[in-house]
Amino acid sequence: MTNQPFVGLHHVALRAPDLEQAITFFQALGYQKVHHWHLPDYKIDTAVMMQSADARSWIELFDLNAAIPMQGVGAKHGEQVVTGALAHLCLTVSDLNAASDRIIAAGATRMTDAEALALGTPVVNVRNAIFEGPAGVIIELLAPVSFPLDRAPA
């Protein structure tokens, strides 16, 4: 076995036009604010790290003025988010229907109803739904799934 230094996804970083709205939104989905900071050298007035309920992943939120490295072009107040900067954010959920209700209650807009998909060969059956959250972020909710090459959590 090779000495693989990459373990898995740690966090997804997002710039939010309304940082407090984004924090409130992710708190409604079970994320907890675990740290915050500012870095004047990068024009970061506020950055927040939020940890998932299972403590296995994080979402990092920045204010809109943050001059951080990113793909695409940053949106300014009143502008649309540039397509391609972030395809989507995928969250595993234990109950797709309950999670769908909660994400809508938190302010997201439903883009697709819950659906079952058969993916690839060998077939992996997934159940998901897609929503639009703060700042136009596309959020996929995914019922627990295992893929053929998955390894058990450490």
C-alpha positions in Angstrom: 0.0 0.0 0.0 1.3 3.5 -0.9 1.6 6.2 1.7 -1.3 8.3 0.7 -1.3 11.7 2.4 -4.8 12.8 1.3 -7.5 11.6 3.6 -10.7 13.2 2.3 -12.7 16.3 2.1 -12.1 18.7 5.0 -14.2 21.7 4.1 -15.7 23.7 1.3 -15.0 27.5 1.3 -17.7 29.9 0.2 -17.9 33.7 0.0 -21.3 34.9 1.1 -23.0 38.2 0.1 -24.8 38.0 3.5 -22.5 36.3 5.9 -24.9 36.2 8.9 -27.6 34.8 6.7 -25.2 32.0 5.6 -24.2 31.2 9.2 -27.9 31.0 10.3 -28.7 28.9 7.3 -26.0 26.3 8.0 -26.7 26.3 11.7 -30.3 25.3 10.8 -28.8 22.3 9.0 -26.9 21.2 12.1 -23.5 22.9 11.5 -21.9 24.6 14.5 -19.6 27.6 14.4 -16.3 26.4 15.8 -14.0 29.3 15.0 -13.9 32.7 13.5 -11.2 35.2 12.5 -10.2 38.2 10.4 -7.2 38.7 8.3 -6.7 42.4 7.2 -3.9 41.4 4.8 -6.4 39.5 2.8 -9.3 42.0 3.3 -11.1 39.3 5.3 -13.4 41.2 7.7 -14.9 37.9 9.0 -14.2 34.3 8.3 -16.1 31.5 10.1 -15.4 27.7 10.3 -18.5 25.6 10.8 -18.3 21.9 11.7 -20.9 19.3 10.7 -23.0 17.4 13.3 -21.0 14.3 12.7 -17.7 16.3 13.2 -16.3 14.9 10.0 -16.5 17.9 7.7 -16.5 21.7 7.8 -17.7 24.7 5.8 -15.6 27.8 5.8 -17.5 31.0 5.2 -16.0 34.4 4.2 -17.4 37.8 3.9 -17.9 39.1 0.3 -14.9 41.4 0.5 -12.4 38.6 1.2 -9.5 38.7 -1.3 -8.9 34.9 -1.1 -7.7 32.7 -3.9 -10.7 31.2 -5.7 -11.9 29.8 -9.0 -14.0 32.0 -11.2 -14.8 35.6 -10.6 -16.2 36.8 -7.3 -19.7 38.3 -7.2 -20.2 41.8 -5.9 -23.4 42.9 -4.1 -26.3 42.7 -6.5 -24.5 40.6 -9.0 -25.2 37.0 -9.9 -22.7 34.3 -8.7 -20.5 33.3 -11.6 -21.4 29.8 -12.8 -18.5 27.4 -12.6 -17.0 28.9 -9.4 -18.6 26.1 -7.4 -20.6 23.3 -9.0 -22.4 22.2 -5.8 -22.0 21.3 -2.2 -23.1 17.8 -1.3 -24.2 17.0 2.2 -24.9 13.4 3.4 -28.3 13.2 5.3 -29.8 10.4 7.3 -33.4 11.2 6.4 -33.8 12.8 3.0 -37.4 13.9 3.5 -36.8 15.5 6.9 -33.6 17.1 5.7 -35.4 18.5 2.6 -38.1 20.0 4.9 -35.4 21.5 7.1 -33.3 23.0 4.3 -36.4 24.7 2.8 -37.4 26.0 6.3 -33.9 27.5 6.6 -34.4 29.5 3.4 -33.3 27.2 0.5 -35.3 26.8 -2.8 -36.0 23.3 -4.1 -34.6 22.7 -7.5 -35.5 19.0 -7.8 -37.7 16.6 -5.9 -36.1 13.7 -4.1 -35.2 11.1 -6.7 -33.6 7.6 -7.0 -30.8 7.3 -9.5 -28.9 4.2 -10.7 -25.3 5.3 -11.3 -22.5 3.6 -13.2 -21.4 -0.1 -13.4 -21.6 -1.8 -11.1 -24.9 0.1 -10.3 -24.9 2.3 -7.3 -28.3 3.4 -6.2 -28.5 6.8 -4.8 -31.3 9.0 -3.5 -30.9 12.7 -3.6 -32.6 16.1 -3.9 -31.1 19.5 -5.1 -31.6 22.9 -3.6 -30.4 26.5 -4.1 -29.1 28.0 -0.9 -27.5 31.4 0.0 -25.5 33.2 -2.6 -26.8 30.8 -5.3 -24.9 27.9 -3.9 -26.3 24.6 -5.2 -26.7 22.1 -2.5 -27.3 18.4 -3.0 -28.7 16.3 -0.2 -27.7 12.7 -0.4 -29.0 9.7 1.5 -26.2 7.5 2.9 -24.6 5.5 0.0 -21.6 3.3 -0.4 -19.5 3.1 -3.5 -17.7 -0.1 -4.6 -14.2 1.3 -3.7 -15.2 3.0 -0.5 -13.0 2.4 2.6 -14.3 2.3 6.1 -13.9 5.5 8.1 -10.7 5.7 10.1 
